[in-house]
C-alpha cells in the first residue's frame, strides 16, 4: 500500500485533505482517479489499524481479567 509507514492520525489527515480537494474542486480532473485510489488505500489502512487495535485491547482486557481471577483465588 504505502512505501513508508504512516500513523493512523496521518492517514486521517491525508484523507481529510483529499476530501477537501475533491469538495473544493481544487484538483485537476486528471488527478481525481489517483486521489480516489489513494483515499481507498488510506481507508483500508485505517480499518485494518482499528481492527488490530480492537483485537489488541480485547487481549489486554482478557489478560487483566485473568490476573484479577488469580488474585481472588490467592486471597
PDB file of N, H, CA, C and O in Angstrom:
ATOM      1  N   UNK A   1       0.833  -1.192   0.000  1.00  0.00           N
ATOM      2  CA  UNK A   1       0.000   0.000   0.000  1.00  0.00           C
ATOM      3  C   UNK A   1       0.871   1.246   0.000  1.00  0.00           C
ATOM      4  O   UNK A   1       0.900   1.980  -0.988  1.00  0.00           O
ATOM      5  N   UNK A   2       1.565   1.488   1.073  1.00  0.00           N
ATOM      6  H   UNK A   2       1.541   0.891   1.875  1.00  0.00           H
ATOM      7  CA  UNK A   2       2.440   2.650   1.136  1.00  0.00           C
ATOM      8  C   UNK A   2       3.864   2.182   1.347  1.00  0.00           C
ATOM      9  O   UNK A   2       4.104   1.165   1.996  1.00  0.00           O
ATOM     10  N   UNK A   3       4.795   2.920   0.802  1.00  0.00           N
ATOM     11  H   UNK A   3       4.599   3.747   0.274  1.00  0.00           H
ATOM     12  CA  UNK A   3       6.193   2.539   0.919  1.00  0.00           C
ATOM     13  C   UNK A   3       6.738   2.857   2.303  1.00  0.00           C
ATOM     14  O   UNK A   3       7.600   2.140   2.810  1.00  0.00           O
ATOM     15  N   UNK A   4       6.248   3.916   2.913  1.00  0.00           N
ATOM     16  H   UNK A   4       5.548   4.499   2.502  1.00  0.00           H
ATOM     17  CA  UNK A   4       6.685   4.244   4.261  1.00  0.00           C
ATOM     18  C   UNK A   4       5.534   4.009   5.227  1.00  0.00           C
ATOM     19  O   UNK A   4       4.363   4.069   4.851  1.00  0.00           O
ATOM     20  N   UNK A   5       5.882   3.746   6.457  1.00  0.00           N
ATOM     21  H   UNK A   5       6.833   3.697   6.763  1.00  0.00           H
ATOM     22  CA  UNK A   5       4.871   3.507   7.470  1.00  0.00           C
ATOM     23  C   UNK A   5       4.295   4.840   7.924  1.00  0.00           C
ATOM     24  O   UNK A   5       5.025   5.779   8.242  1.00  0.00           O
ATOM     25  N   UNK A   6       2.991   4.896   7.946  1.00  0.00           N
ATOM     26  H   UNK A   6       2.398   4.133   7.688  1.00  0.00           H
ATOM     27  CA  UNK A   6       2.337   6.109   8.420  1.00  0.00           C
ATOM     28  C   UNK A   6       1.526   5.781   9.661  1.00  0.00           C
ATOM     29  O   UNK A   6       1.202   4.622   9.920  1.00  0.00           O
ATOM     30  N   UNK A   7       1.211   6.789  10.404  1.00  0.00           N
ATOM     31  H   UNK A   7       1.474   7.730  10.194  1.00  0.00           H
ATOM     32  CA  UNK A   7       0.384   6.619  11.587  1.00  0.00           C
ATOM     33  C   UNK A   7      -1.077   6.847  11.206  1.00  0.00           C
ATOM     34  O   UNK A   7      -1.393   7.451  10.181  1.00  0.00           O
ATOM     35  N   UNK A   8      -1.945   6.343  12.066  1.00  0.00           N
ATOM     36  H   UNK A   8      -1.688   5.853  12.899  1.00  0.00           H
ATOM     37  CA  UNK A   8      -3.382   6.481  11.844  1.00  0.00           C
ATOM     38  C   UNK A   8      -3.771   7.950  11.701  1.00  0.00           C
ATOM     39  O   UNK A   8      -4.534   8.311  10.806  1.00  0.00           O
ATOM     40  N   UNK A   9      -3.249   8.786  12.578  1.00  0.00           N
ATOM     41  H   UNK A   9      -2.629   8.492  13.306  1.00  0.00           H
ATOM     42  CA  UNK A   9      -3.606  10.209  12.545  1.00  0.00           C
ATOM     43  C   UNK A   9      -3.144  10.870  11.244  1.00  0.00           C
ATOM     44  O   UNK A   9      -3.812  11.761  10.720  1.00  0.00           O
ATOM     45  N   UNK A  10      -2.006  10.428  10.736  1.00  0.00           N
ATOM     46  H   UNK A  10      -1.464   9.704  11.162  1.00  0.00           H
ATOM     47  CA  UNK A  10      -1.521  10.964   9.459  1.00  0.00           C
ATOM     48  C   UNK A  10      -2.424  10.523   8.312  1.00  0.00           C
ATOM     49  O   UNK A  10      -2.698  11.299   7.396  1.00  0.00           O
ATOM     50  N   UNK A  11      -2.881   9.283   8.365  1.00  0.00           N
ATOM     51  H   UNK A  11      -2.658   8.653   9.109  1.00  0.00           H
ATOM     52  CA  UNK A  11      -3.780   8.773   7.324  1.00  0.00           C
ATOM     53  C   UNK A  11      -5.097   9.546   7.330  1.00  0.00           C
ATOM     54  O   UNK A  11      -5.622   9.900   6.274  1.00  0.00           O
ATOM     55  N   UNK A  12      -5.622   9.804   8.516  1.00  0.00           N
ATOM     56  H   UNK A  12      -5.196   9.516   9.374  1.00  0.00           H
ATOM     57  CA  UNK A  12      -6.878  10.558   8.623  1.00  0.00           C
ATOM     58  C   UNK A  12      -6.684  11.976   8.098  1.00  0.00           C
ATOM     59  O   UNK A  12      -7.540  12.504   7.387  1.00  0.00           O
ATOM     60  N   UNK A  13      -5.574  12.580   8.444  1.00  0.00           N
ATOM     61  H   UNK A  13      -4.879  12.151   9.021  1.00  0.00           H
ATOM     62  CA  UNK A  13      -5.297  13.938   7.963  1.00  0.00           C
ATOM     63  C   UNK A  13      -5.212  13.965   6.432  1.00  0.00           C
ATOM     64  O   UNK A  13      -5.758  14.858   5.783  1.00  0.00           O
ATOM     65  N   UNK A  14      -4.524  12.979   5.874  1.00  0.00           N
ATOM     66  H   UNK A  14      -4.081  12.254   6.400  1.00  0.00           H
ATOM     67  CA  UNK A  14      -4.415  12.928   4.418  1.00  0.00           C
ATOM     68  C   UNK A  14      -5.779  12.695   3.773  1.00  0.00           C
ATOM     69  O   UNK A  14      -6.089  13.284   2.737  1.00  0.00           O
ATOM     70  N   UNK A  15      -6.592  11.836   4.383  1.00  0.00           N
ATOM     71  H   UNK A  15      -6.341  11.357   5.224  1.00  0.00           H
ATOM     72  CA  UNK A  15      -7.953  11.613   3.872  1.00  0.00           C
ATOM     73  C   UNK A  15      -8.767  12.904   3.893  1.00  0.00           C
ATOM     74  O   UNK A  15      -9.475  13.221   2.937  1.00  0.00           O
ATOM     75  N   UNK A  16      -8.658  13.636   4.987  1.00  0.00           N
ATOM     76  H   UNK A  16      -8.083  13.378   5.764  1.00  0.00           H
ATOM     77  CA  UNK A  16      -9.378  14.914   5.080  1.00  0.00           C
ATOM     78  C   UNK A  16      -8.910  15.895   4.005  1.00  0.00           C
ATOM     79  O   UNK A  16      -9.718  16.619   3.424  1.00  0.00           O
ATOM     80  N   UNK A  17      -7.608  15.912   3.746  1.00  0.00           N
ATOM     81  H   UNK A  17      -6.952  15.323   4.218  1.00  0.00           H
ATOM     82  CA  UNK A  17      -7.085  16.791   2.695  1.00  0.00           C
ATOM     83  C   UNK A  17      -7.604  16.393   1.322  1.00  0.00           C
ATOM     84  O   UNK A  17      -7.963  17.250   0.514  1.00  0.00           O
ATOM     85  N   UNK A  18      -7.643  15.099   1.062  1.00  0.00           N
ATOM     86  H   UNK A  18      -7.352  14.403   1.718  1.00  0.00           H
ATOM     87  CA  UNK A  18      -8.178  14.623  -0.222  1.00  0.00           C
ATOM     88  C   UNK A  18      -9.640  15.018  -0.352  1.00  0.00           C
ATOM     89  O   UNK A  18     -10.072  15.489  -1.404  1.00  0.00           O
ATOM     90  N   UNK A  19     -10.397  14.826   0.718  1.00  0.00           N
ATOM     91  H   UNK A  19     -10.046  14.444   1.573  1.00  0.00           H
ATOM     92  CA  UNK A  19     -11.813  15.187   0.698  1.00  0.00           C
ATOM     93  C   UNK A  19     -12.001  16.679   0.436  1.00  0.00           C
ATOM     94  O   UNK A  19     -12.850  17.072  -0.364  1.00  0.00           O
ATOM     95  N   UNK A  20     -11.212  17.503   1.109  1.00  0.00           N
ATOM     96  H   UNK A  20     -10.522  17.184   1.759  1.00  0.00           H
ATOM     97  CA  UNK A  20     -11.291  18.946   0.878  1.00  0.00           C
ATOM     98  C   UNK A  20     -10.970  19.292  -0.574  1.00  0.00           C
ATOM     99  O   UNK A  20     -11.635  20.128  -1.186  1.00  0.00           O
ATOM    100  N   UNK A  21      -9.954  18.647  -1.109  1.00  0.00           N
ATOM    101  H   UNK A  21      -9.414  17.967  -0.611  1.00  0.00           H
ATOM    102  CA  UNK A  21      -9.589  18.885  -2.508  1.00  0.00           C
ATOM    103  C   UNK A  21     -10.747  18.519  -3.447  1.00  0.00           C
ATOM    104  O   UNK A  21     -11.079  19.266  -4.367  1.00  0.00           O
ATOM    105  N   UNK A  22     -11.345  17.365  -3.196  1.00  0.00           N
ATOM    106  H   UNK A  22     -11.075  16.758  -2.449  1.00  0.00           H
ATOM    107  CA  UNK A  22     -12.439  16.919  -4.060  1.00  0.00           C
ATOM    108  C   UNK A  22     -13.677  17.803  -3.925  1.00  0.00           C
ATOM    109  O   UNK A  22     -14.325  18.129  -4.919  1.00  0.00           O
ATOM    110  N   UNK A  23     -14.001  18.188  -2.697  1.00  0.00           N
ATOM    111  H   UNK A  23     -13.474  17.924  -1.888  1.00  0.00           H
ATOM    112  CA  UNK A  23     -15.164  19.036  -2.468  1.00  0.00           C
ATOM    113  C   UNK A  23     -14.944  20.448  -2.993  1.00  0.00           C
ATOM    114  O   UNK A  23     -15.867  21.082  -3.504  1.00  0.00           O
ATOM    115  N   UNK A  24     -13.719  20.932  -2.862  1.00  0.00           N
ATOM    116  H   UNK A  24     -12.969  20.417  -2.446  1.00  0.00           H
ATOM    117  CA  UNK A  24     -13.414  22.292  -3.263  1.00  0.00           C
ATOM    118  C   UNK A  24     -13.067  22.434  -4.731  1.00  0.00           C
ATOM    119  O   UNK A  24     -12.784  23.527  -5.223  1.00  0.00           O
ATOM    120  N   UNK A  25     -13.096  21.313  -5.410  1.00  0.00           N
ATOM    121  H   UNK A  25     -13.326  20.426  -5.011  1.00  0.00           H
ATOM    122  CA  UNK A  25     -12.781  21.313  -6.839  1.00  0.00           C
ATOM    123  C   UNK A  25     -11.422  21.956  -7.102  1.00  0.00           C
ATOM    124  O   UNK A  25     -11.232  22.648  -8.102  1.00  0.00           O
ATOM    125  N   UNK A  26     -10.478  21.718  -6.188  1.00  0.00           N
ATOM    126  H   UNK A  26     -10.631  21.156  -5.375  1.00  0.00           H
ATOM    127  CA  UNK A  26      -9.150  22.308  -6.308  1.00  0.00           C
ATOM    128  C   UNK A  26      -8.176  21.422  -7.073  1.00  0.00           C
ATOM    129  O   UNK A  26      -7.008  21.777  -7.230  1.00  0.00           O
ATOM    130  N   UNK A  27      -8.638  20.290  -7.544  1.00  0.00           N
ATOM    131  H   UNK A  27      -9.587  20.002  -7.416  1.00  0.00           H
ATOM    132  CA  UNK A  27      -7.719  19.400  -8.241  1.00  0.00           C
ATOM    133  C   UNK A  27      -8.108  19.290  -9.709  1.00  0.00           C
ATOM    134  O   UNK A  27      -9.261  19.469 -10.099  1.00  0.00           O
ATOM    135  N   UNK A  28      -7.121  18.997 -10.471  1.00  0.00           N
ATOM    136  H   UNK A  28      -6.184  18.851 -10.154  1.00  0.00           H
ATOM    137  CA  UNK A  28      -7.307  18.806 -11.900  1.00  0.00           C
ATOM    138  C   UNK A  28      -8.031  17.483 -12.133  1.00  0.00           C
ATOM    139  O   UNK A  28      -7.842  16.523 -11.386  1.00  0.00           O
ATOM    140  N   UNK A  29      -8.840  17.440 -13.147  1.00  0.00           N
ATOM    141  H   UNK A  29      -8.994  18.220 -13.754  1.00  0.00           H
ATOM    142  CA  UNK A  29      -9.605  16.226 -13.445  1.00  0.00           C
ATOM    143  C   UNK A  29      -8.680  15.028 -13.666  1.00  0.00           C
ATOM    144  O   UNK A  29      -9.078  13.887 -13.433  1.00  0.00           O
ATOM    145  N   UNK A  30      -7.466  15.277 -14.109  1.00  0.00           N
ATOM    146  H   UNK A  30      -7.142  16.204 -14.299  1.00  0.00           H
ATOM    147  CA  UNK A  30      -6.506  14.198 -14.316  1.00  0.00           C
ATOM    148  C   UNK A  30      -6.024  13.582 -12.997  1.00  0.00           C
ATOM    149  O   UNK A  30      -5.513  12.462 -12.983  1.00  0.00           O
ATOM    150  N   UNK A  31      -6.185  14.300 -11.914  1.00  0.00           N
ATOM    151  H   UNK A  31      -6.601  15.209 -11.925  1.00  0.00           H
ATOM    152  CA  UNK A  31      -5.742  13.828 -10.605  1.00  0.00           C
ATOM    153  C   UNK A  31      -6.830  13.115  -9.818  1.00  0.00           C
ATOM    154  O   UNK A  31      -6.534  12.463  -8.817  1.00  0.00           O
ATOM    155  N   UNK A  32      -8.067  13.223 -10.244  1.00  0.00           N
ATOM    156  H   UNK A  32      -8.307  13.752 -11.058  1.00  0.00           H
ATOM    157  CA  UNK A  32      -9.190  12.698  -9.466  1.00  0.00           C
ATOM    158  C   UNK A  32      -9.042  11.198  -9.202  1.00  0.00           C
ATOM    159  O   UNK A  32      -9.162  10.760  -8.058  1.00  0.00           O
ATOM    160  N   UNK A  33      -8.786  10.420 -10.233  1.00  0.00           N
ATOM    161  H   UNK A  33      -8.689  10.776 -11.162  1.00  0.00           H
ATOM    162  CA  UNK A  33      -8.710   8.967 -10.021  1.00  0.00           C
ATOM    163  C   UNK A  33      -7.553   8.597  -9.091  1.00  0.00           C
ATOM    164  O   UNK A  33      -7.692   7.692  -8.268  1.00  0.00           O
ATOM    165  N   UNK A  34      -6.423   9.276  -9.209  1.00  0.00           N
ATOM    166  H   UNK A  34      -6.310  10.011  -9.878  1.00  0.00           H
ATOM    167  CA  UNK A  34      -5.292   8.999  -8.326  1.00  0.00           C
ATOM    168  C   UNK A  34      -5.635   9.350  -6.881  1.00  0.00           C
ATOM    169  O   UNK A  34      -5.270   8.620  -5.959  1.00  0.00           O
ATOM    170  N   UNK A  35      -6.332  10.462  -6.683  1.00  0.00           N
ATOM    171  H   UNK A  35      -6.629  11.055  -7.431  1.00  0.00           H
ATOM    172  CA  UNK A  35      -6.730  10.870  -5.326  1.00  0.00           C
ATOM    173  C   UNK A  35      -7.697   9.854  -4.723  1.00  0.00           C
ATOM    174  O   UNK A  35      -7.582   9.493  -3.552  1.00  0.00           O
ATOM    175  N   UNK A  36      -8.646   9.401  -5.533  1.00  0.00           N
ATOM    176  H   UNK A  36      -8.739   9.694  -6.484  1.00  0.00           H
ATOM    177  CA  UNK A  36      -9.628   8.432  -5.040  1.00  0.00           C
ATOM    178  C   UNK A  36      -8.942   7.104  -4.729  1.00  0.00           C
ATOM    179  O   UNK A  36      -9.252   6.468  -3.722  1.00  0.00           O
ATOM    180  N   UNK A  37      -8.022   6.688  -5.576  1.00  0.00           N
ATOM    181  H   UNK A  37      -7.770   7.204  -6.394  1.00  0.00           H
ATOM    182  CA  UNK A  37      -7.273   5.454  -5.325  1.00  0.00           C
ATOM    183  C   UNK A  37      -6.501   5.565  -4.013  1.00  0.00           C
ATOM    184  O   UNK A  37      -6.501   4.628  -3.214  1.00  0.00           O
ATOM    185  N   UNK A  38      -5.853   6.684  -3.790  1.00  0.00           N
ATOM    186  H   UNK A  38      -5.853   7.445  -4.440  1.00  0.00           H
ATOM    187  CA  UNK A  38      -5.108   6.899  -2.548  1.00  0.00           C
ATOM    188  C   UNK A  38      -6.048   6.908  -1.348  1.00  0.00           C
ATOM    189  O   UNK A  38      -5.726   6.351  -0.299  1.00  0.00           O
ATOM    190  N   UNK A  39      -7.195   7.532  -1.499  1.00  0.00           N
ATOM    191  H   UNK A  39      -7.456   7.985  -2.351  1.00  0.00           H
ATOM    192  CA  UNK A  39      -8.170   7.572  -0.406  1.00  0.00           C
ATOM    193  C   UNK A  39      -8.607   6.158  -0.028  1.00  0.00           C
ATOM    194  O   UNK A  39      -8.739   5.850   1.157  1.00  0.00           O
ATOM    195  N   UNK A  40      -8.828   5.314  -1.003  1.00  0.00           N
ATOM    196  H   UNK A  40      -8.720   5.565  -1.965  1.00  0.00           H
ATOM    197  CA  UNK A  40      -9.233   3.932  -0.729  1.00  0.00           C
ATOM    198  C   UNK A  40      -8.122   3.186  -0.005  1.00  0.00           C
ATOM    199  O   UNK A  40      -8.398   2.426   0.923  1.00  0.00           O
ATOM    200  N   UNK A  41      -6.878   3.387  -0.411  1.00  0.00           N
ATOM    201  H   UNK A  41      -6.655   4.004  -1.165  1.00  0.00           H
ATOM    202  CA  UNK A  41      -5.747   2.772   0.281  1.00  0.00           C
ATOM    203  C   UNK A  41      -5.710   3.211   1.748  1.00  0.00           C
ATOM    204  O   UNK A  41      -5.488   2.399   2.646  1.00  0.00           O
ATOM    205  N   UNK A  42      -5.929   4.494   1.970  1.00  0.00           N
ATOM    206  H   UNK A  42      -6.110   5.154   1.241  1.00  0.00           H
ATOM    207  CA  UNK A  42      -5.895   5.032   3.335  1.00  0.00           C
ATOM    208  C   UNK A  42      -7.051   4.497   4.172  1.00  0.00           C
ATOM    209  O   UNK A  42      -6.876   4.202   5.354  1.00  0.00           O
ATOM    210  N   UNK A  43      -8.215   4.373   3.575  1.00  0.00           N
ATOM    211  H   UNK A  43      -8.356   4.613   2.614  1.00  0.00           H
ATOM    212  CA  UNK A  43      -9.373   3.834   4.291  1.00  0.00           C
ATOM    213  C   UNK A  43      -9.112   2.387   4.695  1.00  0.00           C
ATOM    214  O   UNK A  43      -9.405   1.994   5.824  1.00  0.00           O
ATOM    215  N   UNK A  44      -8.560   1.592   3.776  1.00  0.00           N
ATOM    216  H   UNK A  44      -8.322   1.912   2.858  1.00  0.00           H
ATOM    217  CA  UNK A  44      -8.225   0.208   4.099  1.00  0.00           C
ATOM    218  C   UNK A  44      -7.211   0.143   5.240  1.00  0.00           C
ATOM    219  O   UNK A  44      -7.342  -0.671   6.155  1.00  0.00           O
ATOM    220  N   UNK A  45      -6.206   1.003   5.174  1.00  0.00           N
ATOM    221  H   UNK A  45      -6.100   1.663   4.431  1.00  0.00           H
ATOM    222  CA  UNK A  45      -5.194   1.062   6.231  1.00  0.00           C
ATOM    223  C   UNK A  45      -5.848   1.387   7.575  1.00  0.00           C
ATOM    224  O   UNK A  45      -5.572   0.729   8.579  1.00  0.00           O
ATOM    225  N   UNK A  46      -6.710   2.396   7.592  1.00  0.00           N
ATOM    226  H   UNK A  46      -6.934   2.930   6.777  1.00  0.00           H
ATOM    227  CA  UNK A  46      -7.359   2.810   8.840  1.00  0.00           C
ATOM    228  C   UNK A  46      -8.248   1.701   9.402  1.00  0.00           C
ATOM    229  O   UNK A  46      -8.241   1.451  10.607  1.00  0.00           O
ATOM    230  N   UNK A  47      -9.001   1.046   8.546  1.00  0.00           N
ATOM    231  H   UNK A  47      -9.007   1.250   7.567  1.00  0.00           H
ATOM    232  CA  UNK A  47      -9.846  -0.065   9.005  1.00  0.00           C
ATOM    233  C   UNK A  47      -9.005  -1.164   9.637  1.00  0.00           C
ATOM    234  O   UNK A  47      -9.338  -1.676  10.706  1.00  0.00           O
ATOM    235  N   UNK A  48      -7.915  -1.523   8.971  1.00  0.00           N
ATOM    236  H   UNK A  48      -7.645  -1.107   8.103  1.00  0.00           H
ATOM    237  CA  UNK A  48      -7.050  -2.575   9.494  1.00  0.00           C
ATOM    238  C   UNK A  48      -6.436  -2.156  10.828  1.00  0.00           C
ATOM    239  O   UNK A  48      -6.335  -2.962  11.753  1.00  0.00           O
ATOM    240  N   UNK A  49      -6.034  -0.912  10.918  1.00  0.00           N
ATOM    241  H   UNK A  49      -6.116  -0.257  10.167  1.00  0.00           H
ATOM    242  CA  UNK A  49      -5.446  -0.400  12.157  1.00  0.00           C
ATOM    243  C   UNK A  49      -6.471  -0.462  13.300  1.00  0.00           C
ATOM    244  O   UNK A  49      -6.133  -0.847  14.419  1.00  0.00           O
ATOM    245  N   UNK A  50      -7.707  -0.087  13.015  1.00  0.00           N
ATOM    246  H   UNK A  50      -7.982   0.225  12.106  1.00  0.00           H
ATOM    247  CA  UNK A  50      -8.766  -0.133  14.026  1.00  0.00           C
ATOM    248  C   UNK A  50      -9.032  -1.572  14.455  1.00  0.00           C
ATOM    249  O   UNK A  50      -9.153  -1.848  15.649  1.00  0.00           O
ATOM    250  N   UNK A  51      -9.123  -2.490  13.495  1.00  0.00           N
ATOM    251  H   UNK A  51      -9.025  -2.266  12.526  1.00  0.00           H
ATOM    252  CA  UNK A  51      -9.373  -3.895  13.811  1.00  0.00           C
ATOM    253  C   UNK A  51      -8.237  -4.476  14.655  1.00  0.00           C
ATOM    254  O   UNK A  51      -8.486  -5.186  15.629  1.00  0.00           O
ATOM    255  N   UNK A  52      -7.000  -4.176  14.283  1.00  0.00           N
ATOM    256  H   UNK A  52      -6.798  -3.600  13.492  1.00  0.00           H
ATOM    257  CA  UNK A  52      -5.853  -4.676  15.040  1.00  0.00           C
ATOM    258  C   UNK A  52      -5.827  -4.108  16.457  1.00  0.00           C
ATOM    259  O   UNK A  52      -5.536  -4.827  17.413  1.00  0.00           O
ATOM    260  N   UNK A  53      -6.127  -2.837  16.585  1.00  0.00           N
ATOM    261  H   UNK A  53      -6.363  -2.254  15.808  1.00  0.00           H
ATOM    262  CA  UNK A  53      -6.142  -2.200  17.902  1.00  0.00           C
ATOM    263  C   UNK A  53      -7.252  -2.778  18.762  1.00  0.00           C
ATOM    264  O   UNK A  53      -7.055  -3.018  19.953  1.00  0.00           O
ATOM    265  N   UNK A  54      -8.413  -3.004  18.170  1.00  0.00           N
ATOM    266  H   UNK A  54      -8.573  -2.809  17.202  1.00  0.00           H
ATOM    267  CA  UNK A  54      -9.530  -3.582  18.908  1.00  0.00           C
ATOM    268  C   UNK A  54      -9.162  -4.979  19.425  1.00  0.00           C
ATOM    269  O   UNK A  54      -9.444  -5.311  20.576  1.00  0.00           O
ATOM    270  N   UNK A  55      -8.541  -5.782  18.582  1.00  0.00           N
ATOM    271  H   UNK A  55      -8.313  -5.512  17.647  1.00  0.00           H
ATOM    272  CA  UNK A  55      -8.120  -7.122  18.990  1.00  0.00           C
ATOM    273  C   UNK A  55      -7.086  -7.052  20.108  1.00  0.00           C
ATOM    274  O   UNK A  55      -7.152  -7.811  21.075  1.00  0.00           O
ATOM    275  N   UNK A  56      -6.145  -6.147  19.970  1.00  0.00           N
ATOM    276  H   UNK A  56      -6.092  -5.530  19.184  1.00  0.00           H
ATOM    277  CA  UNK A  56      -5.119  -5.978  20.989  1.00  0.00           C
ATOM    278  C   UNK A  56      -5.726  -5.571  22.332  1.00  0.00           C
ATOM    279  O   UNK A  56      -5.339  -6.092  23.377  1.00  0.00           O
ATOM    280  N   UNK A  57      -6.670  -4.645  22.298  1.00  0.00           N
ATOM    281  H   UNK A  57      -6.984  -4.221  21.449  1.00  0.00           H
ATOM    282  CA  UNK A  57      -7.323  -4.192  23.534  1.00  0.00           C
ATOM    283  C   UNK A  57      -8.107  -5.337  24.164  1.00  0.00           C
ATOM    284  O   UNK A  57      -8.083  -5.502  25.384  1.00  0.00           O
ATOM    285  N   UNK A  58      -8.797  -6.124  23.354  1.00  0.00           N
ATOM    286  H   UNK A  58      -8.817  -5.989  22.363  1.00  0.00           H
ATOM    287  CA  UNK A  58      -9.537  -7.275  23.898  1.00  0.00           C
ATOM    288  C   UNK A  58      -8.587  -8.243  24.594  1.00  0.00           C
ATOM    289  O   UNK A  58      -8.889  -8.750  25.675  1.00  0.00           O
ATOM    290  N   UNK A  59      -7.445  -8.496  23.975  1.00  0.00           N
ATOM    291  H   UNK A  59      -7.199  -8.084  23.097  1.00  0.00           H
ATOM    292  CA  UNK A  59      -6.473  -9.403  24.582  1.00  0.00           C
ATOM    293  C   UNK A  59      -5.921  -8.843  25.889  1.00  0.00           C
ATOM    294  O   UNK A  59      -5.713  -9.587  26.847  1.00  0.00           O
ATOM    295  N   UNK A  60      -5.689  -7.556  25.926  1.00  0.00           N
ATOM    296  H   UNK A  60      -5.858  -6.952  25.148  1.00  0.00           H
ATOM    297  CA  UNK A  60      -5.204  -6.916  27.155  1.00  0.00           C
ATOM    298  C   UNK A  60      -6.245  -7.045  28.265  1.00  0.00           C
ATOM    299  O   UNK A  60      -5.906  -7.354  29.407  1.00  0.00           O
ATOM    300  N   UNK A  61      -7.493  -6.810  27.928  1.00  0.00           N
ATOM    301  H   UNK A  61      -7.767  -6.559  27.000  1.00  0.00           H
ATOM    302  CA  UNK A  61      -8.571  -6.912  28.924  1.00  0.00           C
ATOM    303  C   UNK A  61      -8.701  -8.353  29.416  1.00  0.00           C
ATOM    304  O   UNK A  61      -8.898  -8.582  30.609  1.00  0.00           O
ATOM    305  N   UNK A  62      -8.592  -9.321  28.511  1.00  0.00           N
ATOM    306  H   UNK A  62      -8.432  -9.135  27.541  1.00  0.00           H
ATOM    307  CA  UNK A  62      -8.664 -10.723  28.924  1.00  0.00           C
ATOM    308  C   UNK A  62      -7.551 -11.067  29.901  1.00  0.00           C
ATOM    309  O   UNK A  62      -7.787 -11.726  30.914  1.00  0.00           O
ATOM    310  N   UNK A  63      -6.337 -10.621  29.594  1.00  0.00           N
ATOM    311  H   UNK A  63      -6.145 -10.087  28.771  1.00  0.00           H
ATOM    312  CA  UNK A  63      -5.212 -10.876  30.487  1.00  0.00           C
ATOM    313  C   UNK A  63      -5.423 -10.211  31.843  1.00  0.00           C
ATOM    314  O   UNK A  63      -5.101 -10.786  32.882  1.00  0.00           O
ATOM    315  N   UNK A  64      -5.956  -9.018  31.823  1.00  0.00           N
ATOM    316  H   UNK A  64      -6.217  -8.550  30.979  1.00  0.00           H
ATOM    317  CA  UNK A  64      -6.243  -8.310  33.075  1.00  0.00           C
ATOM    318  C   UNK A  64      -7.280  -9.073  33.896  1.00  0.00           C
ATOM    319  O   UNK A  64      -7.134  -9.220  35.110  1.00  0.00           O
ATOM    320  N   UNK A  65      -8.319  -9.554  33.233  1.00  0.00           N
ATOM    321  H   UNK A  65      -8.437  -9.435  32.248  1.00  0.00           H
ATOM    322  CA  UNK A  65      -9.357 -10.314  33.934  1.00  0.00           C
ATOM    323  C   UNK A  65      -8.796 -11.610  34.505  1.00  0.00           C
ATOM    324  O   UNK A  65      -9.169 -12.016  35.606  1.00  0.00           O
ATOM    325  N   UNK A  66      -7.901 -12.265  33.762  1.00  0.00           N
ATOM    326  H   UNK A  66      -7.598 -11.936  32.868  1.00  0.00           H
ATOM    327  CA  UNK A  66      -7.264 -13.480  34.277  1.00  0.00           C
ATOM    328  C   UNK A  66      -6.454 -13.165  35.524  1.00  0.00           C
ATOM    329  O   UNK A  66      -6.499 -13.911  36.502  1.00  0.00           O
ATOM    330  N   UNK A  67      -5.716 -12.067  35.492  1.00  0.00           N
ATOM    331  H   UNK A  67      -5.680 -11.461  34.697  1.00  0.00           H
ATOM    332  CA  UNK A  67      -4.930 -11.655  36.653  1.00  0.00           C
ATOM    333  C   UNK A  67      -5.823 -11.378  37.852  1.00  0.00           C
ATOM    334  O   UNK A  67      -5.477 -11.722  38.982  1.00  0.00           O
ATOM    335  N   UNK A  68      -6.964 -10.760  37.607  1.00  0.00           N
ATOM    336  H   UNK A  68      -7.244 -10.480  36.689  1.00  0.00           H
ATOM    337  CA  UNK A  68      -7.895 -10.489  38.704  1.00  0.00           C
ATOM    338  C   UNK A  68      -8.405 -11.779  39.317  1.00  0.00           C
ATOM    339  O   UNK A  68      -8.502 -11.899  40.538  1.00  0.00           O
ATOM    340  N   UNK A  69      -8.731 -12.743  38.470  1.00  0.00           N
ATOM    341  H   UNK A  69      -8.652 -12.646  37.477  1.00  0.00           H
ATOM    342  CA  UNK A  69      -9.219 -14.032  38.961  1.00  0.00           C
ATOM    343  C   UNK A  69      -8.150 -14.748  39.771  1.00  0.00           C
ATOM    344  O   UNK A  69      -8.446 -15.339  40.809  1.00  0.00           O
ATOM    345  N   UNK A  70      -6.905 -14.696  39.300  1.00  0.00           N
ATOM    346  H   UNK A  70      -6.665 -14.215  38.457  1.00  0.00           H
ATOM    347  CA  UNK A  70      -5.800 -15.322  40.019  1.00  0.00           C
ATOM    348  C   UNK A  70      -5.643 -14.686  41.394  1.00  0.00           C
ATOM    349  O   UNK A  70      -5.437 -15.380  42.390  1.00  0.00           O
ATOM    350  N   UNK A  71      -5.743 -13.358  41.438  1.00  0.00           N
ATOM    351  H   UNK A  71      -5.911 -12.794  40.629  1.00  0.00           H
ATOM    352  CA  UNK A  71      -5.607 -12.650  42.709  1.00  0.00           C
ATOM    353  C   UNK A  71      -6.743 -12.996  43.666  1.00  0.00           C
ATOM    354  O   UNK A  71      -6.525 -13.069  44.876  1.00  0.00           O
ATOM    355  N   UNK A  72      -7.941 -13.209  43.151  1.00  0.00           N
ATOM    356  H   UNK A  72      -8.118 -13.150  42.169  1.00  0.00           H
ATOM    357  CA  UNK A  72      -9.065 -13.585  44.002  1.00  0.00           C
ATOM    358  C   UNK A  72      -8.853 -14.974  44.600  1.00  0.00           C
ATOM    359  O   UNK A  72      -9.215 -15.226  45.749  1.00  0.00           O
ATOM    360  N   UNK A  73      -8.269 -15.866  43.815  1.00  0.00           N
ATOM    361  H   UNK A  73      -7.975 -15.661  42.881  1.00  0.00           H
ATOM    362  CA  UNK A  73      -8.022 -17.229  44.293  1.00  0.00           C
ATOM    363  C   UNK A  73      -6.961 -17.249  45.380  1.00  0.00           C
ATOM    364  O   UNK A  73      -7.023 -18.064  46.301  1.00  0.00           O
ATOM    365  N   UNK A  74      -5.995 -16.359  45.276  1.00  0.00           N
ATOM    366  H   UNK A  74      -5.945 -15.697  44.528  1.00  0.00           H
ATOM    367  CA  UNK A  74      -4.911 -16.294  46.247  1.00  0.00           C
ATOM    368  C   UNK A  74      -5.414 -15.723  47.578  1.00  0.00           C
ATOM    369  O   UNK A  74      -4.967 -16.139  48.647  1.00  0.00           O
ATOM    370  N   UNK A  75      -6.334 -14.783  47.503  1.00  0.00           N
ATOM    371  H   UNK A  75      -6.698 -14.446  46.634  1.00  0.00           H
ATOM    372  CA  UNK A  75      -6.854 -14.140  48.733  1.00  0.00           C
ATOM    373  C   UNK A  75      -7.668 -15.106  49.478  1.00  0.00           C
ATOM    374  O   UNK A  75      -8.199 -14.777  50.539  1.00  0.00           O
TER     375      UNK A  75
END
